[in-house]
């Protein structure tokens, strides 16, 4: 995508000052937003993220004390602790400068300013801001990555070692990556590992479940909208692409979007530009794109249900996650990591897997993959009577038995409406092997409607 430029918020109550600063900063390639009052600053902060704020210390309350600027400084610090703030005033005093720096300002500029000094301050503070953001987010991502390694990125098997090696090699690049694999194999964990290992780790990773979005909501969610763009658009809203500017956007269930929406997504990927709904203004973003699916997009492209040019844009690199049945050496290490976490959660320190339970884990075919293993260990921790989890505590069902059990048809006449709805959804998910799009079509529902009902009944498409 196109390169992004730092976004600077400028606040001053004098129009000529705002114009002069915008021209100066624009000449250096910076993007600017202007605000004439503290109230405007707060409104812009709610809608957008900035790389630096350059704020006046005096507005309408009085002309010399700097109290309004100090109050605004406190608001900015609460909104974004990492935002570099440079304050400016025509009434500079040592005490005011010290007060501003004590409350979180990074530097201080007197009016009238020297252009070269101001530009030098802006450049230095932007660089420091990137370092501070990166360090803070790296600490958070490192904690996540440690948890991820325990929960899903454990690799004793050759198949998973190859995946981790590929992640390590491609994470630092800006290449678009398509993560494929069956449900429950760890596509979300892989996306987080890729983001944590990239140069964008200090910025946000925004996740969107595109399969849960109806066609009518897709553009608003991804590209944002203006106030009044449609009936319920009472306020303007920033889209996910804009929120991910400078960072990573993870589009999950990317195989479930319609052909018209595929065309809209392709344009943004190719140009890095889009227009929010209701706006004629083109906005540019710098986003690293990750996407995931359990569908065979190549087959869909050959059938004409998926755009081949979009597929080429999504999968500069494809990371195919192996199912758990192909990771036999990882089953027990994964189970032990889940056991440690659930034992701590349910205050059952010292609980262990019995030899029979271990044998059961190794013999199971794991149609639900790592997610199913996690659920089985959680169930075992909850049901164990002592400090040893038995094979029965795991609640694993052989595939043949499960199919026969699932095929049993209870009498709908003796069910409540909710029970009947849940049963019909479970049957549709079973018949379609957890394919949300196919199950929704079979039930006569939209994907978003089916997702809402699954959430209502706490249904996992591959748990049954």
C-alpha positions in Angstrom: 0.0 0.0 0.0 1.0 3.6 -0.3 3.3 5.1 2.3 1.7 7.0 5.1 2.8 10.4 6.4 2.7 11.5 10.1 -0.6 13.1 11.1 -0.3 16.3 13.2 -3.1 17.9 15.1 -2.7 21.7 15.3 -4.7 23.7 17.8 -4.8 27.5 18.0 -7.6 30.1 18.2 -6.1 32.3 15.4 -6.9 31.3 11.8 -3.8 32.9 10.4 -1.6 30.9 12.8 -3.4 27.6 11.7 -2.9 28.4 8.0 0.8 29.3 8.5 1.5 26.1 10.4 -0.4 23.9 8.0 1.6 25.4 5.0 4.9 24.9 6.8 4.2 21.3 7.9 2.7 20.4 4.5 5.9 21.5 2.8 7.7 18.8 4.8 5.2 16.1 3.8 3.1 16.0 7.0 -0.6 15.6 7.1 -2.4 18.1 9.4 -5.8 18.5 11.1 -6.7 22.0 12.4 -8.7 22.8 15.6 -9.7 26.3 16.7 -10.6 25.4 20.3 -10.1 22.7 23.0 -13.5 21.4 22.2 -12.6 20.9 18.6 -9.4 19.1 19.7 -11.4 16.6 21.8 -13.9 16.0 18.9 -11.1 15.2 16.5 -9.4 12.9 19.0 -12.5 10.8 19.3 -12.5 10.3 15.5 -8.9 9.9 14.6 -5.4 9.0 15.8 -2.5 11.4 15.6 1.3 11.1 15.6 1.9 14.5 17.3 -0.1 17.5 18.7 1.0 21.1 18.4 -1.2 23.1 20.7 -1.5 26.8 21.8 -1.6 27.5 25.5 -4.1 30.3 25.4 -7.7 30.4 23.9 -10.8 32.3 24.9 -10.9 32.1 28.7 -8.1 34.7 29.0 -5.1 35.7 27.0 -1.9 35.1 29.1 -2.2 32.6 31.9 -1.9 29.4 29.8 -4.5 27.6 32.0 -6.6 26.5 29.1 -3.5 25.0 27.5 -2.6 23.1 30.6 -6.1 21.8 30.9 -6.1 20.6 27.3 -2.7 19.0 27.9 -4.1 16.9 30.7 -7.0 15.8 28.4 -4.5 14.8 25.6 -2.4 12.8 28.1 -5.4 10.9 29.3 -6.6 10.2 25.7 -3.2 8.9 24.5 -0.3 8.6 26.9 2.2 8.1 24.0 1.1 11.1 22.0 4.0 13.6 21.7 2.7 17.1 22.5 4.5 20.4 21.7 3.1 23.5 23.3 3.4 27.1 22.0 2.5 30.6 23.3 3.3 34.2 22.7 3.5 34.7 26.5 6.3 32.5 27.4 7.5 32.3 31.0 9.8 29.9 32.7 7.1 28.8 35.1 4.6 28.1 32.4 7.2 26.1 30.4 8.0 24.1 33.5 4.3 23.5 34.2 3.7 22.3 30.7 6.7 19.9 30.7 5.7 18.6 34.2 2.2 17.8 32.8 3.5 15.8 29.9 4.5 18.2 27.1 7.6 17.1 25.2 8.8 20.5 24.2 8.0 24.2 24.2 7.9 26.8 21.3 7.6 30.6 21.6 5.7 32.7 19.2 6.7 34.0 16.7 8.5 30.7 16.0 11.6 30.0 14.0 10.6 27.7 11.2 13.7 25.6 11.3 13.6 25.1 15.0 9.9 24.2 15.0 10.5 21.7 12.2 13.5 20.2 14.1 11.4 19.8 17.2 8.5 18.2 15.3 10.9 15.8 13.5 12.6 14.8 16.8 9.4 14.3 18.7 7.8 12.2 16.0 10.9 9.9 16.1 10.8 9.7 19.9 7.0 9.1 19.7 7.5 6.1 17.3 10.1 4.6 19.7 7.9 5.1 22.8 4.9 3.6 21.0 6.9 0.7 19.7 8.4 -0.1 23.1 5.1 0.0 24.9 3.3 -2.1 22.3 6.3 -4.5 22.1 5.9 -5.1 25.8 2.2 -5.9 25.3 2.8 -8.0 22.2 5.7 -9.9 23.9 3.3 -10.9 26.7 0.7 -11.9 24.1 3.3 -13.8 22.1 4.4 -15.7 25.2 0.8 -16.7 25.8 0.4 -17.5 22.1 3.4 -19.8 22.1 1.9 -21.6 25.1 -1.6 -21.8 23.6 -1.0 -22.5 19.9 2.5 -21.8 18.6 4.1 -24.8 20.4 6.2 -26.7 17.8 7.7 -30.1 18.4 6.3 -31.5 15.2 8.2 -31.0 11.8 4.9 -29.6 10.3 4.6 -26.8 12.9 8.3 -26.1 12.9 8.1 -25.3 9.2 5.2 -22.8 9.9 7.2 -21.0 12.7 10.2 -20.8 10.4 8.1 -19.2 7.7 6.5 -16.8 10.2 9.9 -15.7 11.4 11.1 -15.0 7.8 8.1 -13.1 6.5 6.9 -11.2 9.7 9.5 -8.4 9.3 8.3 -7.7 5.7 5.3 -5.7 4.6 4.0 -8.5 2.3 0.3 -9.3 2.4 -0.1 -12.8 3.9 -3.0 -15.2 3.6 -3.3 -17.7 6.5 -5.2 -20.8 5.6 -6.2 -23.9 7.5 -9.1 -25.7 9.1 -11.2 -24.1 11.8 -9.4 -24.2 15.2 -5.9 -24.4 13.8 -4.7 -21.1 15.2 -5.1 -18.5 12.4 -5.7 -15.7 14.8 -2.6 -16.6 16.8 -0.6 -16.7 13.7 -1.8 -13.2 12.7 -0.8 -11.8 16.1 2.7 -13.5 15.8 3.2 -11.9 12.4 2.2 -8.5 13.7 4.5 -8.8 16.8 7.4 -9.8 14.6 7.0 -6.9 12.2 8.3 -3.3 12.1 4.6 -2.3 12.8 4.5 -4.0 16.2 4.5 -0.6 17.9 1.2 0.3 16.1 -2.2 -1.3 16.3 -3.5 -4.6 14.9 -7.2 -4.2 14.0 -9.1 -7.5 13.5 -12.3 -7.7 11.5 -14.5 -10.8 11.1 -15.6 -10.1 7.6 -17.8 -13.2 7.6 -20.0 -11.7 10.2 -20.6 -8.5 8.2 -23.6 -8.1 6.0 -23.1 -6.5 2.6 -24.8 -3.3 3.9 -22.5 -3.0 6.9 -19.2 -4.0 5.1 -18.3 -0.6 3.6 -19.2 1.3 6.8 -17.2 -1.0 9.0 -14.1 -1.0 6.8 -14.1 2.4 5.2 -16.2 4.5 7.8 -19.0 6.9 7.1 -19.9 10.5 7.4 -22.8 11.9 9.6 -26.1 11.3 7.7 -24.5 8.9 5.1 -27.5 6.5 5.8 -30.5 6.4 8.1 -28.8 5.5 11.3 -25.6 7.4 10.8 -26.1 10.0 13.5 -22.4 10.6 13.9 -19.4 10.2 11.7 -17.4 7.0 12.2 -13.9 6.0 11.4 -13.5 2.7 9.5 -11.2 -0.2 10.3 -8.8 0.7 7.5 -8.3 4.2 9.0 -7.9 2.8 12.5 -5.2 0.5 11.3 -3.3 3.2 9.5 0.4 2.7 10.2 -0.3 -0.8 11.6 -1.8 -4.1 10.6 -5.3 -5.0 9.5 -6.4 -8.7 9.9 -9.4 -9.7 7.9 -10.7 -13.0 9.2 -13.1 -15.3 7.2 -12.0 -13.5 4.0 -13.6 -16.2 1.9 -17.1 -15.2 2.9 -17.4 -11.8 1.2 -19.6 -11.3 -1.9 -18.2 -10.5 -5.4 -19.3 -6.8 -5.3 -17.5 -6.3 -2.0 -14.4 -8.2 -3.3 -14.1 -5.5 -6.0 -14.3 -2.7 -3.4 -11.7 -4.4 -1.2 -9.4 -5.0 -4.2 -9.3 -1.2 -5.0 -8.2 -0.3 -1.5 -5.5 -3.0 -1.5 -4.2 -1.8 -4.9 -4.2 1.9 -4.2 -4.2 2.3 -0.5 -7.1 4.8 -1.0 -10.9 4.8 -0.3 -13.8 7.1 0.3 -15.9 6.9 3.5 -19.6 6.3 2.9 -21.3 9.6 2.2 -18.0 11.4 1.4 -16.3 12.4 -1.9 -13.0 12.9 -0.1 -10.4 10.3 -0.9 -8.3 9.1 2.1 -5.0 7.3 2.0 -3.8 4.7 4.5 -0.6 2.7 5.0 -1.7 -0.7 6.2 -0.1 -4.2 6.3 -2.8 -6.7 5.3 -3.2 -10.1 6.8 -6.2 -12.3 6.0 -7.4 -15.8 6.9 -9.8 -18.4 5.7 -10.7 -22.1 5.9 -12.0 -22.0 2.4 -10.2 -23.1 -0.8 -10.0 -19.7 -2.5 -8.2 -21.2 -5.5 -11.1 -23.5 -6.2 -13.6 -20.7 -5.6 -11.6 -18.5 -8.1 -11.8 -21.3 -10.7 -15.5 -21.6 -10.1 -16.0 -17.8 -10.5 -17.2 -17.2 -7.0 -13.9 -15.4 -6.0 -11.9 -12.8 -7.8 -8.6 -14.2 -9.0 -7.0 -10.7 -9.0 -8.0 -10.3 -5.3 -6.6 -13.7 -4.4 -3.3 -12.7 -6.0 -3.2 -9.5 -3.9 -4.1 -11.3 -0.7 -1.6 -14.2 -0.9 1.8 -12.7 -1.7 2.7 -15.3 0.9 0.4 -18.1 2.0 0.9 -19.7 5.4 -1.0 -23.0 5.6 -1.6 -24.2 9.1 -1.5 -28.0 9.6 -4.4 -29.7 11.4 -3.7 -31.1 14.8 -3.9 -34.7 13.5 -0.8 -33.8 11.4 1.0 -32.5 14.6 1.1 -35.6 16.7 4.2 -34.6 18.6 2.5 -31.3 19.7 -0.6 -32.9 21.2 0.8 -33.6 24.7 2.9 -30.3 25.0 -0.2 -28.3 24.0 -2.4 -30.2 26.4 0.0 -29.5 29.2 0.1 -25.8 28.4 -3.7 -25.7 28.4 -3.8 -27.7 31.6 -1.5 -25.2 33.4 -3.7 -22.3 32.3 -7.0 -23.8 33.2 -5.7 -25.2 36.5 -4.7 -21.7 37.5 -8.0 -20.3 36.4 -10.1 -22.8 38.3 -7.8 -23.0 41.3 -6.9 -26.6 40.8 -3.1 -26.5 41.3 -1.4 -29.8 41.0 -4.0 -31.5 38.7 -2.5 -33.9 36.2 -3.4 -35.9 33.1 -3.6 -39.6 33.9 -1.8 -42.1 31.6 -5.2 -43.2 30.3 -6.1 -39.6 29.5 -2.8 -39.1 27.6 -3.4 -42.2 25.6 -6.9 -40.9 24.8 -5.5 -37.6 23.6 -3.0 -39.3 21.3 -5.6 -41.6 19.9 -8.2 -39.0 19.1 -8.6 -37.6 15.5 -9.2 -34.0 16.6 -11.7 -32.8 14.0 -11.9 -29.5 15.9 -8.1 -29.1 16.0 -6.3 -27.1 18.7 -9.5 -25.4 19.8 -11.1 -28.8 20.5 -8.1 -29.8 22.5 -8.3 -26.7 24.6 -12.0 -27.3 25.3 -11.3 -31.0 26.2 -8.6 -30.0 28.7 -10.9 -27.3 30.2 -13.7 -29.9 30.5 -11.3 -32.3 32.2 -10.1 -29.8 34.7 -13.7 -29.0 35.6 -15.0 -32.6 35.8 -12.0 -34.3 37.5 -13.0 -35.4 41.0 -9.4 -35.3 42.4 -6.1 -34.3 41.0 -6.0 -36.7 38.1 -7.9 -36.2 34.9 -9.3 -39.5 33.6 -10.0 -40.3 29.9 -13.8 -40.1 30.7 -13.3 -36.6 32.1 -12.1 -35.3 28.7 -15.5 -36.2 27.1 -14.0 -37.1 23.8 -16.3 -38.9 21.4 -15.2 -41.2 18.6 -16.2 -39.8 15.1 -18.5 -42.7 14.3 -20.3 -42.5 17.6 -20.5 -38.7 17.2 -22.1 -39.0 13.7 -24.7 -41.4 14.9 -25.5 -39.3 18.0 -25.7 -36.2 15.9 -28.0 -37.9 13.4 -30.6 -38.5 16.1 -33.6 -36.3 15.5 -35.5 -35.2 18.6 -39.2 -34.4 18.3 -39.5 -30.7 17.5 -43.1 -30.7 18.8 -41.8 -31.1 22.3 -39.2 -28.3 22.1 -39.5 -24.6 23.0 -38.9 -22.2 20.1 -35.4 -21.5 21.3 -34.6 -25.2 21.6 -35.9 -25.9 18.1 -34.0 -23.0 16.6 -30.8 -24.2 18.3 -31.3 -27.7 17.1 -31.9 -26.7 13.5 -28.7 -24.5 13.5 -26.7 -27.3 15.0 -27.9 -29.7 12.3 -27.1 -27.2 9.5 -23.6 -26.6 10.9 -23.0 -30.4 11.1 -24.3 -31.1 7.6 -22.1 -28.3 6.1 -19.0 -29.2 8.2 -19.1 -25.8 9.9 -19.3 -23.8 6.7 -21.1 -20.6 7.9 -22.0 -19.4 4.4 -23.5 -22.8 3.4 -25.3 -23.3 6.7 -26.8 -19.8 6.5 -28.0 -20.5 2.9 -29.5 -23.8 4.0 -31.4 -22.1 6.9 -32.5 -19.2 4.7 -30.6 -16.7 6.8 -27.9 -14.1 6.1 -24.4 -14.8 7.5 -24.7 -12.0 10.1 -28.1 -13.3 11.3 -26.6 -16.8 11.7 -23.6 -15.4 13.6 -26.0 -13.5 16.0 -27.9 -16.7 16.7 -24.8 -18.7 17.2 -23.6 -16.1 19.7 -26.9 -16.3 21.4 -26.7 -20.0 21.8 -22.9 -20.1 22.3 -22.4 -22.4 19.4 -19.0 -23.3 17.9 -19.4 -24.4 14.3 -16.9 -27.2 14.9 -17.5 -28.2 18.5 -20.2 -30.6 17.8 
